[in-house]
Amino acid sequence: MDTPCVLVVDDDREIVRAIAKLLELEGYQVLKAYNGLEAMDLLMTQSVQLIILDVMMPKMDGLSATMKIRESKNIPIIILSAKTEDSDKVIGLSMGADDYVTKPFNSSELMARVKSQLRRYIHLGDIGGGQNKAHMVCVGGLSLNSDAKELTVDGEPVRLTATEFKILELLMSNAGRVFSAEEIYRRVWNEDAYSVENTVMVHIRHIREKIEINPKEPKYLKVVWGIGYKVEKI
């Protein structure tokens, strides 16, 4: 694949310049925008593999831009914000973001998260390793194609973000097995897991809303209270 392109969006031009420099040193292509509307315009004409997106911006803020992007694209989105409360992180993830980094950010941490998200997006389907793994996983009416990065529910295509796809692939490939939030985070995010319950819970809720007829009474994606999550064997 060609060199990944990262779109950096922040109304603070110095922050955009600093992040762009970090990305360029890692060998990535970089596009720059200074509000959500500029970002949306660029996404219509440019091929982008990851977005770093500030929350507080004029014209269109980061959360509104995230919701708009999620209507048609599953590109990984890392929210960048000065807000550090867990509730703010949950809101960002609820809008469709894949990750959340607080300002002032640590350069090494931001680049590690960029690499993790790009690895998951570009090489989707590699969890579990092995050259002979099945490319199709089916559980009841769910059919997940790792190669095509597609999910169908009762024959109808369902759009997932890269992170949602990876979580569901892990759980479907191990139907009946219960995974703790920490283990899901380690396996999907490829990072150490500390206080990740809210992050995983938000993604689980989004998946349920997309695959279940009644998300409040799920057929497939179950919570095992006090332990974790599983996809039911059907």
C-alpha positions as CSV (number, residue, x, y, z in Angstrom):
1,M,0.0,0.0,0.0
2,D,1.1,3.6,-0.6
3,T,2.3,5.7,2.4
4,P,-0.6,6.3,4.7
5,C,-2.1,9.8,4.7
6,V,-3.1,11.4,8.0
7,L,-5.5,14.4,8.2
8,V,-4.7,16.7,11.1
9,V,-7.5,19.1,12.1
10,D,-7.2,21.8,14.7
11,D,-7.8,25.5,14.8
12,D,-4.5,26.1,16.5
13,R,-2.1,26.2,13.6
14,E,1.0,25.7,15.8
15,I,-0.5,22.4,17.1
16,V,-1.2,21.3,13.5
17,R,2.3,22.2,12.5
18,A,3.8,20.3,15.4
19,I,1.7,17.1,14.8
20,A,2.4,17.3,11.1
21,K,6.1,17.4,11.7
22,L,5.9,14.4,14.0
23,L,4.0,12.5,11.4
24,E,6.3,13.4,8.5
25,L,9.3,12.3,10.6
26,E,7.5,8.9,10.8
27,G,7.2,8.9,7.0
28,Y,3.5,9.6,6.8
29,Q,1.8,11.9,4.3
30,V,0.0,14.8,6.0
31,L,-3.0,16.9,5.1
32,K,-4.0,19.9,7.2
33,A,-7.3,21.6,8.1
34,Y,-8.3,24.2,10.6
35,N,-12.0,23.4,11.2
36,G,-14.5,20.6,10.6
37,L,-15.8,22.1,7.4
38,E,-12.3,22.2,5.8
39,A,-11.8,18.6,6.9
40,M,-15.0,17.5,5.3
41,D,-14.0,19.2,2.0
42,L,-10.7,17.5,2.0
43,L,-12.2,14.1,2.7
44,M,-14.4,14.5,-0.5
45,T,-11.3,14.7,-2.7
46,Q,-8.4,13.1,-0.9
47,S,-7.6,9.5,0.2
48,V,-7.1,9.6,4.0
49,Q,-6.3,6.6,6.3
50,L,-6.5,8.3,9.7
51,I,-7.8,11.6,11.1
52,I,-6.5,13.5,14.2
53,L,-9.3,15.8,15.2
54,D,-9.6,18.6,17.7
55,V,-12.9,19.0,19.6
56,M,-13.2,22.8,20.0
57,M,-13.1,24.5,16.6
58,P,-15.1,27.2,14.8
59,K,-17.6,26.6,11.9
60,M,-17.8,22.8,12.7
61,D,-16.5,21.3,15.9
62,G,-14.7,18.0,16.1
63,L,-17.7,16.0,17.5
64,S,-20.0,17.2,14.8
65,A,-17.4,16.4,12.2
66,T,-17.0,12.9,13.6
67,M,-20.7,12.2,13.4
68,K,-20.8,13.5,9.8
69,I,-17.7,11.4,8.8
70,R,-19.3,8.3,10.3
71,E,-22.3,8.6,8.0
72,S,-20.1,7.3,5.1
73,K,-16.6,6.4,6.3
74,N,-15.0,4.1,8.8
75,I,-11.6,5.9,8.8
76,P,-10.0,5.7,12.3
77,I,-10.5,9.0,14.2
78,I,-8.4,10.1,17.1
79,I,-10.0,12.9,19.1
80,L,-7.6,15.5,20.5
81,S,-9.0,17.5,23.4
82,A,-8.0,19.5,26.4
83,K,-10.9,17.9,28.3
84,T,-9.8,15.1,30.5
85,E,-12.9,13.9,32.3
86,D,-14.0,10.3,31.6
87,S,-17.5,11.6,30.6
88,D,-15.9,13.7,27.9
89,K,-14.0,10.7,26.6
90,V,-17.2,8.6,26.5
91,I,-19.0,11.4,24.6
92,G,-16.2,11.4,22.0
93,L,-16.2,7.7,21.6
94,S,-20.0,7.7,21.5
95,M,-19.9,10.0,18.5
96,G,-17.8,7.4,16.6
97,A,-14.2,8.2,17.5
98,D,-11.8,5.3,17.8
99,D,-9.4,6.8,20.4
100,Y,-9.0,9.9,22.5
101,V,-5.8,11.8,23.4
102,T,-5.8,14.7,25.8
103,K,-3.8,18.0,25.5
104,P,-1.1,18.6,26.3
105,F,-0.2,15.3,24.6
106,N,2.9,13.2,24.8
107,S,4.5,13.0,21.4
108,S,5.5,9.4,21.8
109,E,2.1,8.4,23.0
110,L,0.3,10.1,20.2
111,M,2.5,8.4,17.6
112,A,2.0,5.0,19.2
113,R,-1.8,5.5,19.0
114,V,-1.5,6.6,15.4
115,K,0.5,3.5,14.5
116,S,-1.9,1.3,16.4
117,Q,-5.0,2.7,14.6
118,L,-3.3,2.6,11.2
119,R,-2.2,-1.0,11.7
120,R,-5.7,-2.0,12.7
121,Y,-7.3,-0.2,9.8
122,I,-4.9,-1.2,7.0
123,H,-4.3,-4.8,8.1
124,L,-7.8,-5.4,9.4
125,G,-8.4,-9.1,10.0
126,D,-4.9,-10.1,11.4
127,I,-6.0,-10.9,15.0
128,G,-5.0,-14.4,15.9
129,G,-2.3,-14.6,13.2
130,G,-1.7,-17.7,11.2
131,Q,-1.8,-18.1,7.4
132,N,-4.6,-20.6,7.3
133,K,-7.2,-18.9,9.4
134,A,-10.7,-18.9,8.0
135,H,-11.6,-15.7,6.2
136,M,-15.3,-16.0,6.9
137,V,-16.7,-16.3,10.4
138,C,-20.4,-17.0,10.8
139,V,-22.5,-17.0,13.9
140,G,-26.3,-17.3,13.4
141,G,-27.3,-14.6,11.0
142,L,-23.9,-12.8,11.4
143,S,-21.4,-13.3,8.6
144,L,-18.0,-11.5,8.9
145,N,-15.5,-11.5,6.0
146,S,-12.0,-10.6,7.3
147,D,-10.5,-10.1,3.8
148,A,-13.3,-7.9,2.5
149,K,-13.8,-6.2,5.9
150,E,-17.5,-6.7,5.6
151,L,-20.2,-7.7,7.9
152,T,-23.7,-8.8,7.0
153,V,-26.6,-9.4,9.3
154,D,-29.3,-11.7,7.9
155,G,-27.9,-11.0,4.5
156,E,-27.9,-7.2,4.9
157,P,-24.6,-5.3,4.9
158,V,-23.8,-3.4,8.1
159,R,-21.1,-0.7,8.3
160,L,-18.7,-0.9,11.2
161,T,-15.8,1.3,12.2
162,A,-12.3,-0.4,12.1
163,T,-12.4,-0.8,15.9
164,E,-15.9,-2.1,16.0
165,F,-15.0,-4.7,13.3
166,K,-11.9,-5.8,15.2
167,I,-13.9,-6.3,18.4
168,L,-16.6,-8.2,16.7
169,E,-14.1,-10.3,14.8
170,L,-12.4,-11.3,18.0
171,L,-15.6,-12.2,19.8
172,M,-17.2,-14.0,16.8
173,S,-14.0,-16.0,16.2
174,N,-14.2,-17.2,19.8
175,A,-18.0,-17.6,20.1
176,G,-19.0,-18.6,23.6
177,R,-15.8,-17.4,25.2
178,V,-16.1,-14.5,27.7
179,F,-13.5,-11.7,27.3
180,S,-12.9,-9.1,29.9
181,A,-12.8,-5.4,28.9
182,E,-9.1,-5.4,29.6
183,E,-8.4,-8.4,27.4
184,I,-10.5,-7.0,24.6
185,Y,-8.6,-3.7,24.8
186,R,-5.2,-5.4,24.8
187,R,-6.1,-7.6,21.9
188,V,-7.7,-4.9,19.8
189,W,-5.8,-1.8,20.7
190,N,-2.5,-3.6,21.2
191,E,-1.8,-1.5,24.3
192,D,-1.7,-2.1,28.1
193,A,-5.2,-1.8,29.6
194,Y,-5.8,0.6,32.5
195,S,-9.3,1.9,33.3
196,V,-10.7,0.9,29.9
197,E,-14.1,-0.3,30.8
198,N,-15.9,2.8,29.6
199,T,-14.0,2.8,26.3
200,V,-14.8,-0.8,25.5
201,M,-18.4,-0.5,26.7
202,V,-19.1,2.4,24.3
203,H,-17.9,0.3,21.3
204,I,-19.8,-2.7,22.5
205,R,-23.0,-0.6,22.6
206,H,-22.4,0.7,19.1
207,I,-21.9,-2.8,17.8
208,R,-25.1,-3.9,19.4
209,E,-27.1,-1.1,17.9
210,K,-25.9,-2.2,14.5
211,I,-26.3,-6.0,14.7
212,E,-29.2,-6.6,17.2
213,I,-32.9,-6.3,16.4
214,N,-33.4,-5.1,20.0
215,P,-30.1,-3.9,21.5
216,K,-31.6,-4.0,25.0
217,E,-32.3,-7.7,24.6
218,P,-29.4,-8.9,22.5
219,K,-29.4,-12.2,20.7
220,Y,-25.7,-12.2,19.9
221,L,-23.5,-9.8,21.9
222,K,-24.0,-10.5,25.6
223,V,-22.7,-9.0,28.8
224,V,-21.6,-11.5,31.5
225,W,-22.0,-9.2,34.5
226,G,-18.8,-8.7,36.5
227,I,-16.7,-10.6,33.9
228,G,-16.9,-9.3,30.4
229,Y,-18.5,-9.8,27.0
230,K,-19.1,-12.6,24.6
231,V,-20.8,-13.5,21.3
232,E,-23.3,-16.3,22.0
233,K,-22.9,-19.6,20.2
234,I,-25.9,-20.0,17.9
